[in-house]
Amino acid sequence: MSKVDAISYEGLYTPQSYLDAREARRIIAQLEAVLEMEKSQERALDDIAERYKTKIESLDRSEEYKRKFLKGFDEGLDEVKTAIRKLESITVHAKADLIARTLSENLFGEFP
């Protein structure tokens, strides 16, 4: 079973996820698992990129060609990582922050 299979998204973005502190803590734990999985995937992507760079460096091409190629590769990789982090921030972090604030201010059960 993969880590993705172990994460339950059921109820994640529903009003029920705000009903009580126990459910809120469960949702926060799920969001933390998602973030850890994302970090693991980014580390795996970095490993792949390093292997790729090593292969490019070993090519029988001019140093200038390899330097320009790797510069473009790094710029593209940085764009992808930035986009992923923005999406993460908008979704996972925002949800976790909202639930954590609700927990810290003890707002459960105070809604009409």
C-alpha positions in Angstrom: 0.0 0.0 0.0 1.4 3.4 -0.9 1.4 6.4 1.4 -1.3 8.0 -0.9 -3.6 5.0 -0.3 -3.2 5.4 3.5 -4.3 9.1 3.5 -8.1 9.5 3.8 -9.4 12.6 2.2 -13.0 11.8 3.2 -14.6 14.8 4.8 -11.5 17.0 4.2 -13.3 20.0 2.7 -16.7 19.6 4.2 -18.6 21.5 7.0 -18.2 18.3 9.1 -14.4 18.9 9.3 -15.2 21.9 11.5 -17.8 20.3 13.8 -15.6 19.2 16.7 -12.1 19.3 18.0 -11.5 15.6 17.5 -12.5 15.7 13.8 -10.4 18.8 13.4 -7.3 17.1 14.8 -7.9 14.1 12.5 -8.1 16.4 9.5 -4.9 18.2 10.6 -3.1 14.9 10.9 -4.2 14.0 7.3 -3.0 17.3 6.0 0.3 16.8 7.7 0.6 13.4 6.1 -0.1 15.1 2.7 2.7 17.6 3.3 5.1 14.9 4.3 4.3 13.0 1.2 4.9 16.1 -0.9 8.3 16.7 0.8 9.2 13.0 0.0 8.2 13.5 -3.6 10.2 16.7 -3.9 13.3 14.9 -2.5 12.8 12.1 -5.1 12.5 14.7 -7.8 15.8 16.3 -6.6 17.5 12.9 -6.7 16.3 12.3 -10.3 17.5 15.8 -11.3 20.9 15.2 -9.8 21.3 11.9 -11.7 20.1 13.7 -14.9 22.7 16.5 -14.4 25.5 13.9 -13.9 24.5 12.3 -17.2 24.5 15.7 -19.0 27.9 16.5 -17.6 29.3 13.2 -19.0 28.1 14.0 -22.6 30.7 14.7 -25.2 29.6 18.3 -25.7 31.2 21.6 -25.1 31.2 23.0 -21.6 29.3 26.0 -22.7 26.5 23.8 -24.2 26.2 21.8 -21.0 26.2 24.9 -18.9 23.4 26.6 -20.9 21.5 23.3 -21.0 21.7 22.8 -17.3 20.9 26.5 -16.6 17.6 26.0 -18.6 16.9 22.8 -16.8 17.4 24.3 -13.4 15.2 27.3 -14.3 12.4 25.0 -15.5 12.7 22.8 -12.4 12.5 25.8 -10.1 9.4 27.0 -11.9 7.7 23.6 -11.4 8.7 23.5 -7.7 7.4 27.1 -7.2 4.1 26.2 -8.8 3.7 23.1 -6.6 4.5 25.1 -3.4 2.0 27.8 -4.3 -0.7 25.2 -4.8 0.3 23.5 -1.6 0.1 26.8 0.2 -3.3 27.7 -1.2 -4.8 24.3 -0.4 -3.2 22.3 2.3 -1.7 25.1 4.4 -4.8 27.3 4.3 -7.0 24.5 5.4 -4.7 23.4 8.2 -4.3 27.0 9.4 -8.0 27.6 9.5 -8.7 24.4 11.5 -5.7 25.1 13.9 -7.0 28.6 14.5 -10.5 27.3 15.2 -8.9 24.8 17.7 -6.7 27.4 19.4 -9.6 29.8 19.9 -11.9 27.0 21.1 -14.6 28.0 18.6 -16.1 24.5 18.2 -19.7 24.3 19.3 -20.2 28.1 19.3 -21.8 28.4 15.9 -25.6 28.7 15.6 
